Amino acid sequence: MALAEPEPAAAAQPSLGVQ
């Protein structure tokens, strides 16, 4: 599912290091 919508997935997990 992440492949279908990688953008929203990143928004849901900003802890990954987006900041």
N, C-alpha and C positions, 0 to 999 in steps of 0.2 A: 504493500500500500504506500510505503514511503516513496517508492519510485514514481507512483502516480501523482504524488503531490509533495515533492521534497521541500518546496518553499514553506507551506503551512506547517510542515513537520518541524522545520527549524524554528519557526516562531513559537511552537509549542514547547521546544526545548532550547531556550536561549542560554541555558546553563552549559551548553556544549562549548561555549567560548566565543559567542558572537560579539560580546562586549569586549 
